[in-house]
Amino acid sequence: MGSLAACARQEQSQEDTIPSVAAPSAPSAVATASATASPLASSPAPRTFVDQAPAGTWLLARLPLTGIERVLGTPLDPAIAQCGQRDAKVTEARIALAGPQSFVVEVDGSISAEALDCLLGEKGSEAFPGGARYRKGPAASEGGAPASLVAAFRGMPAQSVGIVIEQGDVRGAAREIDGKLEVRLKPRPGQAARARSWWERTGKSGPMPFALRLEGDELVVSIDVSGKDPVASALAVREKLEAFRMPAGSMLPTLDVGDNFFIDKTNTQGAYADVVAFRDPEHGAAFVKRVVGRGGDTVEMRGPRPVINGWTVPRCLVGPVGTGKDGMTLFVEFLNGSAYGVLVRDPNTEKAQGPWRLAKDELFVIGDNRDASHDARHWFEGRGSGLAVSQLTGTATFVYLDADGGRLLFDIGGPPVMPRALTPPSGALERCLASPPSLADQTPPKPKR
């Protein structure tokens, strides 16, 4: 489904990230909406659509033509024409999502199954009277979407953007109101305040294309979509935020393969422990790694542990995760007030690498999956290298679509949340997070002059 993004770029290595469709992450003060009060309750297309939602569906979305173009950031007609159908007219798209490998997309209009395959980068779409449909994953079972999610979806006004989500304790909805796209989100505890803090800081870099406020434990985002050009409004948002998809496991357990997340393009400083996106100095490929060294620092590695100006980043042993050949040891590292997970094959190795002395405008970046990451330790035929701050494109903020269905809206800068396949021993992660070192003991010493 990510191939819908017309701007998708092919990157060079397994570590690279590629842009993905930035569908608005939605919320739910509407989760209690009544189906009988909705214009959609008598609309046969949405009713048929939700009946075919795959088991475990947690997102239902409807996008009219302008909504599709805002998501893509490009006019739709030329994209369809490039797929070989110049006379196609699309009026609406609907999505039921249970996961990256289990979803349904329906498109209304005179679009062929072949053109829909081309747009999605998939094969197997089928035509139905008045449109085309693509399904990925097992056949739908009736009632695959929770009743409350279906009721909220049917409660959305017709002929406008309508998105609802319900996953665990995360709720959300997005709808158009008086020329504005309003997103209401009830995220995990603490995330709303962090988002508000981010917005206040980001707003200092210039006018924002959206407004953000807190209402109790709900985060409310309002985007002006009243302009005649939906592509321009999409590009205005993308000047601040860009969507990426993680194609490889170099940042496990923080970012799983297939996680879709946002990059804050206004934050290009690279603080200790930030997860940053950048172009690598060897080939210009897109990478995402964690900052463990800044300008003037001397960085070395002792096994999987970074050492900054002679100071070793503190860590806490969580325990074994994974099974068989995929088994690893999970640690939590503490750096600059942040706690994050680290995966290690051999926790006892003390193999030394470095040192690397960084120029004043350089960073040192490595992956959280310490034995499966091509990063600053290995660039330039294994010699290693710092990264110029000017190569940063932004800082990772939160996962808006996760790979395994359990970490929706995960705050990348917040406490670690493990993918299901890497579930640690019961209570072990909580134990580490409950007793962090003091902030002073998480702060590297200044470099010696």
C-alpha positions as CSV (number, residue, x, y, z in Angstrom):
1,M,0.0,0.0,0.0
2,G,3.0,2.3,0.6
3,S,3.7,2.4,-3.1
4,L,0.7,4.7,-3.5
5,A,3.1,7.5,-2.6
6,A,4.0,8.9,-6.0
7,C,7.2,10.4,-4.5
8,A,8.4,7.1,-3.3
9,R,12.2,6.8,-3.7
10,Q,14.3,3.7,-4.3
11,E,17.2,3.8,-1.9
12,Q,20.5,1.9,-2.1
13,S,20.9,-0.4,0.9
14,Q,19.0,-2.6,3.2
15,E,19.4,0.1,5.9
16,D,17.6,2.8,3.9
17,T,14.2,4.3,4.7
18,I,11.7,5.0,2.0
19,P,8.8,7.5,2.1
20,S,5.4,6.0,2.8
21,V,1.8,7.2,2.5
22,A,1.2,9.7,5.2
23,A,-2.4,8.9,6.0
24,P,-3.6,11.1,8.9
25,S,-3.4,9.1,12.2
26,A,-6.9,9.4,13.5
27,P,-8.6,9.5,16.9
28,S,-12.0,8.9,18.6
29,A,-14.2,11.1,20.5
30,V,-16.5,9.7,17.8
31,A,-16.1,6.1,18.9
32,T,-19.5,6.3,20.4
33,A,-21.2,7.8,17.3
34,S,-24.6,6.3,16.4
35,A,-24.9,4.4,13.1
36,T,-28.5,5.4,12.8
37,A,-27.7,9.1,12.9
38,S,-25.3,8.9,10.0
39,P,-25.8,9.7,6.3
40,L,-23.7,6.6,5.6
41,A,-26.0,4.3,7.4
42,S,-28.1,4.0,4.3
43,S,-25.2,4.2,1.9
44,P,-24.7,0.7,0.3
45,A,-21.0,1.2,-0.7
46,P,-19.6,1.8,2.8
47,R,-21.9,-0.8,4.3
48,T,-20.7,-3.4,1.8
49,F,-17.1,-2.2,2.4
50,V,-17.1,-2.6,6.2
51,D,-18.8,-6.0,6.0
52,Q,-15.6,-7.1,4.1
53,A,-13.1,-5.6,6.5
54,P,-10.4,-8.1,7.5
55,A,-10.3,-9.7,10.9
56,G,-8.6,-7.4,13.4
57,T,-9.3,-4.2,11.5
58,W,-8.4,-1.2,13.6
59,L,-8.6,1.6,11.0
60,L,-11.4,2.5,8.6
61,A,-11.0,5.5,6.3
62,R,-12.9,7.2,3.5
63,L,-11.1,9.7,1.2
64,P,-12.9,11.7,-1.5
65,L,-10.8,12.7,-4.5
66,T,-9.3,15.9,-2.8
67,G,-8.5,13.8,0.3
68,I,-6.6,11.3,-1.8
69,E,-4.6,14.0,-3.5
70,R,-3.7,15.6,-0.1
71,V,-2.4,12.2,1.1
72,L,-0.4,11.7,-2.1
73,G,0.8,15.3,-2.4
74,T,0.2,15.0,-6.2
75,P,-2.8,15.2,-8.6
76,L,-4.4,11.8,-9.1
77,D,-5.3,12.0,-12.8
78,P,-1.7,12.1,-14.0
79,A,-0.8,9.3,-11.7
80,I,-3.6,7.1,-13.2
81,A,-2.6,8.2,-16.7
82,Q,1.0,7.0,-16.0
83,C,-0.6,3.6,-15.2
84,G,-2.1,3.5,-18.7
85,Q,-5.7,4.7,-18.1
86,R,-6.1,8.2,-19.3
87,D,-9.9,8.4,-19.1
88,A,-10.3,7.2,-15.4
89,K,-12.3,9.3,-13.0
90,V,-12.0,8.6,-9.3
91,T,-14.5,9.9,-6.8
92,E,-13.6,8.1,-3.5
93,A,-11.3,5.6,-1.9
94,R,-12.0,3.5,1.2
95,I,-9.4,1.6,3.4
96,A,-9.9,-1.1,6.0
97,L,-6.6,-1.8,7.8
98,A,-5.7,-4.6,10.1
99,G,-1.9,-4.5,9.4
100,P,0.6,-4.0,6.6
101,Q,-0.1,-7.5,5.3
102,S,-3.9,-7.4,5.9
103,F,-6.0,-4.6,4.4
104,V,-8.6,-3.8,1.8
105,V,-8.7,-0.8,-0.5
106,E,-11.8,0.1,-2.5
107,V,-11.9,2.9,-5.1
108,D,-15.1,4.3,-6.7
109,G,-15.1,5.5,-10.2
110,S,-14.1,4.4,-13.7
111,I,-10.8,3.0,-12.7
112,S,-9.7,-0.5,-13.9
113,A,-8.3,-3.2,-11.7
114,E,-5.0,-3.0,-13.7
115,A,-4.7,0.8,-12.9
116,L,-5.4,0.2,-9.2
117,D,-2.7,-2.5,-9.2
118,C,-0.3,0.0,-10.7
119,L,-1.2,2.7,-8.2
120,L,-0.8,0.4,-5.2
121,G,2.3,-1.4,-6.6
122,E,0.5,-4.7,-6.1
123,K,-1.2,-7.4,-8.1
124,G,-4.6,-9.0,-7.8
125,S,-7.1,-6.1,-7.8
126,E,-10.6,-7.0,-9.0
127,A,-13.3,-4.8,-10.6
128,F,-16.8,-4.4,-9.1
129,P,-19.7,-2.4,-10.5
130,G,-18.6,1.2,-10.2
131,G,-15.0,0.7,-9.1
132,A,-12.1,-1.6,-8.2
133,R,-11.0,-3.4,-5.1
134,Y,-7.7,-4.8,-3.8
135,R,-7.3,-7.1,-0.8
136,K,-4.1,-8.2,0.8
137,G,-4.0,-11.0,3.3
138,P,-6.7,-13.6,4.1
139,A,-10.2,-13.4,3.0
140,A,-12.4,-11.1,5.0
141,S,-14.7,-12.4,7.7
142,E,-17.9,-10.6,8.5
143,G,-17.5,-8.6,11.6
144,G,-13.7,-8.2,11.2
145,A,-13.9,-4.6,12.4
146,P,-15.1,-3.9,16.0
147,A,-18.8,-2.7,16.2
148,S,-17.7,0.6,17.8
149,L,-15.3,1.3,14.9
150,V,-17.9,0.5,12.3
151,A,-20.5,2.7,14.1
152,A,-17.9,5.6,14.2
153,F,-17.1,5.2,10.6
154,R,-20.7,5.2,9.5
155,G,-21.2,8.2,11.7
156,M,-18.9,10.3,9.6
157,P,-20.5,12.9,7.2
158,A,-20.7,11.7,3.7
159,Q,-18.6,13.2,0.8
160,S,-15.8,14.2,3.1
161,V,-12.6,12.8,4.7
162,G,-13.5,10.3,7.5
163,I,-11.0,8.2,9.4
164,V,-11.4,6.3,12.6
165,I,-9.0,4.1,14.6
166,E,-9.3,1.9,17.6
167,Q,-6.2,-0.1,18.7
168,G,-5.8,-1.1,22.4
169,D,-6.0,2.1,24.5
170,V,-5.4,4.4,21.5
171,R,-8.5,6.0,19.9
172,G,-8.8,8.5,17.2
173,A,-10.9,10.1,14.4
174,A,-10.3,12.6,11.6
175,R,-13.0,14.6,9.7
176,E,-13.5,17.7,7.7
177,I,-15.3,20.5,9.5
178,D,-15.8,24.0,7.9
179,G,-12.9,23.7,5.6
180,K,-10.5,22.2,8.2
181,L,-9.4,18.7,8.7
182,E,-9.7,18.0,12.4
183,V,-7.9,15.1,13.9
184,R,-8.8,14.1,17.5
185,L,-6.5,11.7,19.1
186,K,-6.4,10.0,22.5
187,P,-2.8,8.7,22.6
188,R,-1.0,6.8,25.3
189,P,-0.4,8.6,28.6
190,G,2.1,11.5,28.3
191,Q,2.2,11.6,24.5
192,A,-0.3,14.4,24.1
193,A,1.8,16.7,26.3
194,R,5.0,15.8,24.4
195,A,3.2,16.5,21.1
196,R,2.1,19.9,22.4
197,S,5.7,20.7,23.6
198,W,7.0,19.7,20.1
199,W,4.5,22.0,18.4
200,E,5.3,25.0,20.5
201,R,9.0,24.5,19.8
202,T,8.5,23.8,16.1
203,G,6.3,26.8,15.7
204,K,9.3,29.0,16.5
205,S,10.9,28.0,13.1
206,G,8.1,29.8,11.2
207,P,4.4,29.7,10.4
208,M,2.8,26.2,10.9
209,P,0.4,24.7,8.3
210,F,-1.7,23.4,11.2
211,A,-2.8,24.2,14.7
212,L,-2.6,21.9,17.7
213,R,-4.2,22.1,21.1
214,L,-5.0,19.8,24.1
215,E,-8.5,19.1,25.3
216,G,-8.2,17.0,28.5
217,D,-6.4,13.8,27.5
218,E,-7.2,14.4,23.8
219,L,-4.8,15.9,21.2
220,V,-6.6,18.0,18.6
221,V,-4.9,18.9,15.3
222,S,-6.6,21.2,12.8
223,I,-5.3,21.6,9.2
224,D,-6.7,24.2,6.9
225,V,-7.9,22.4,3.7
226,S,-10.2,25.1,2.4
227,G,-7.8,26.1,-0.4
228,K,-8.6,25.1,-4.0
229,D,-5.3,23.2,-4.4
230,P,-5.2,20.1,-2.2
231,V,-1.6,19.3,-3.3
232,A,-0.4,22.7,-2.1
233,S,-1.9,22.0,1.4
234,A,-0.2,18.6,1.5
235,L,3.1,20.0,0.5
236,A,2.8,22.7,3.2
237,V,2.5,20.1,5.9
238,R,5.4,18.1,4.3
239,E,7.7,21.1,4.7
240,K,7.5,20.4,8.5
241,L,6.8,16.6,8.6
242,E,7.7,13.8,6.2
243,A,6.5,10.2,6.4
244,F,9.0,7.3,6.2
245,R,8.8,3.5,6.2
246,M,11.5,1.3,7.9
247,P,12.6,-1.4,5.4
248,A,15.2,-3.2,7.6
249,G,15.9,-4.2,11.2
250,S,18.9,-2.0,12.0
251,M,16.9,0.1,14.5
252,L,15.2,-2.8,16.3
253,P,13.7,-2.8,18.9
254,T,12.9,0.9,18.5
255,L,11.7,0.7,14.9
256,D,10.5,-2.6,13.4
257,V,10.6,-3.6,9.8
258,G,7.6,-2.1,8.2
259,D,7.0,0.6,10.8
260,N,5.7,3.9,9.3
261,F,6.8,7.0,11.1
262,F,7.1,10.8,10.9
263,I,10.3,12.8,10.6
264,D,10.3,16.3,12.1
265,K,12.1,18.3,9.4
266,T,12.4,21.4,11.6
267,N,14.7,19.6,14.2
268,T,18.1,19.0,12.6
269,Q,20.3,19.6,15.6
270,G,21.1,16.0,16.6
271,A,21.0,15.9,20.4
272,Y,22.3,12.9,22.3
273,A,20.0,9.9,21.9
274,D,17.9,11.4,19.1
275,V,16.9,9.1,16.3
276,V,17.7,11.1,13.2
277,A,17.2,10.7,9.5
278,F,20.1,11.7,7.2
279,R,22.0,11.1,4.0
280,D,25.0,9.0,4.6
281,P,28.4,10.4,3.6
282,E,29.4,7.5,1.4
283,H,26.6,7.2,-1.1
284,G,23.9,9.7,-0.1
285,A,21.5,6.9,0.8
286,A,18.8,7.6,3.4
287,F,19.4,6.2,6.9
288,V,17.9,6.4,10.3
289,K,20.2,5.9,13.4
290,R,20.7,7.1,16.9
291,V,23.1,9.9,18.0
292,V,25.7,8.8,20.5
293,G,28.4,11.4,19.8
294,R,28.4,15.2,19.1
295,G,30.8,17.8,17.9
296,G,34.2,17.6,19.7
297,D,33.5,14.2,21.3
298,T,35.9,11.2,21.1
299,V,33.8,8.1,20.6
300,E,34.8,4.5,20.7
301,M,33.0,1.2,21.1
302,R,33.6,-1.5,23.7
303,G,31.7,-4.4,22.2
304,P,28.1,-3.1,21.7
305,R,28.5,-0.2,24.2
306,P,29.3,3.4,23.1
307,V,32.0,5.2,25.1
308,I,31.9,9.0,24.9
309,N,35.0,11.0,26.1
310,G,36.0,8.0,28.2
311,W,32.5,7.6,29.7
312,T,30.5,4.4,29.0
313,V,26.8,4.8,28.4
314,P,25.0,3.1,31.3
315,R,22.6,0.2,30.6
316,C,20.3,-2.2,32.3
317,L,20.0,-5.9,31.4
318,V,16.4,-6.8,30.4
319,G,17.0,-10.4,29.3
320,P,16.7,-12.7,26.3
321,V,14.2,-12.0,23.5
322,G,13.4,-13.9,20.3
323,T,13.9,-17.6,19.8
324,G,16.3,-19.9,18.1
325,K,18.6,-18.2,15.6
326,D,16.7,-15.0,16.1
327,G,17.4,-15.0,19.9
328,M,19.2,-11.9,21.2
329,T,19.8,-10.1,24.5
330,L,17.8,-6.9,25.2
331,F,19.3,-4.0,27.2
332,V,18.0,-0.5,28.0
333,E,20.5,2.2,27.6
334,F,20.2,5.6,29.3
335,L,21.6,8.7,27.6
336,N,20.7,12.4,28.0
337,G,17.4,11.6,29.8
338,S,16.3,9.1,27.3
339,A,15.8,5.4,27.7
340,Y,15.8,3.1,24.7
341,G,16.1,-0.6,23.8
342,V,19.3,-2.1,22.4
343,L,19.7,-5.6,20.9
344,V,22.9,-7.5,21.2
345,R,24.0,-11.0,19.9
346,D,26.9,-11.5,22.3
347,P,26.4,-9.4,25.5
348,N,29.9,-10.4,26.8
349,T,32.0,-9.2,23.9
350,E,34.5,-6.4,24.6
351,K,35.8,-5.9,21.1
352,A,37.2,-2.4,20.8
353,Q,36.5,-0.1,17.8
354,G,37.7,3.5,17.4
355,P,38.4,5.9,18.7
356,W,36.8,8.5,16.4
357,R,37.4,12.2,17.1
358,L,34.5,14.3,15.8
359,A,34.8,17.7,14.3
360,K,32.7,20.5,15.9
361,D,30.0,20.1,13.2
362,E,29.9,16.3,13.3
363,L,27.7,13.6,14.9
364,F,28.3,9.9,15.6
365,V,25.3,7.7,14.8
366,I,24.7,3.9,15.3
367,G,21.8,1.5,15.1
368,D,20.0,0.1,18.1
369,N,20.4,-3.4,16.7
370,R,24.1,-3.3,17.3
371,D,25.1,-6.4,15.4
372,A,22.9,-5.7,12.3
373,S,23.5,-2.1,11.5
374,H,25.7,-0.5,8.9
375,D,26.4,2.9,10.5
376,A,29.2,5.3,11.4
377,R,31.3,2.5,12.8
378,H,31.6,0.9,9.3
379,W,31.5,3.7,6.8
380,F,34.4,4.1,4.3
381,E,35.5,0.5,4.1
382,G,35.3,-0.1,7.9
383,R,37.3,2.9,8.9
384,G,34.3,4.6,10.4
385,S,33.4,8.3,10.2
386,G,31.5,11.2,11.8
387,L,28.4,12.6,10.1
388,A,28.1,16.2,9.2
389,V,25.2,17.9,10.9
390,S,24.3,19.4,7.5
391,Q,23.4,15.9,6.3
392,L,20.5,15.6,8.7
393,T,17.0,15.8,7.2
394,G,15.1,15.6,10.6
395,T,14.4,13.8,13.8
396,A,12.0,10.8,14.1
397,T,8.9,11.6,16.2
398,F,6.3,8.9,16.4
399,V,5.1,5.7,14.6
400,Y,1.8,6.4,12.9
401,L,1.4,2.9,11.4
402,D,3.2,0.0,13.1
403,A,4.2,-3.3,11.6
404,D,2.8,-5.7,14.2
405,G,-0.4,-3.9,15.3
406,G,0.6,-3.3,18.9
407,R,2.6,0.0,18.8
408,L,0.3,2.5,17.0
409,L,1.3,6.1,17.8
410,F,4.4,4.9,19.6
411,D,6.5,7.9,20.7
412,I,10.0,7.2,19.4
413,G,11.5,9.7,21.9
414,G,9.5,8.2,24.8
415,P,9.9,5.0,26.9
416,P,10.6,1.9,24.8
417,V,7.7,-0.3,23.7
418,M,8.7,-3.7,22.4
419,P,7.5,-5.3,19.1
420,R,5.5,-8.4,19.9
421,A,8.1,-10.7,18.4
422,L,10.6,-9.3,21.0
423,T,8.5,-9.5,24.1
424,P,10.9,-9.5,27.1
425,P,10.6,-11.6,30.3
426,S,7.6,-10.5,32.4
427,G,8.3,-7.4,34.4
428,A,12.0,-7.1,33.3
429,L,11.6,-4.0,31.1
430,E,9.5,-2.3,33.7
431,R,12.1,-3.0,36.3
432,C,14.8,-1.3,34.3
433,L,12.6,1.7,33.5
434,A,11.6,2.1,37.1
435,S,15.2,2.6,38.3
436,P,17.0,4.8,35.8
437,P,20.4,6.4,36.6
438,S,20.2,10.1,37.7
439,L,20.3,12.6,34.9
440,A,23.8,13.5,35.9
441,D,24.8,9.9,35.5
442,Q,23.2,9.8,32.0
443,T,25.1,12.8,30.7
444,P,28.4,12.5,28.9
445,P,31.4,14.5,30.1
446,K,32.4,17.5,28.0
447,P,35.3,16.7,25.6
448,K,38.7,17.7,26.7
449,R,40.2,20.6,24.8
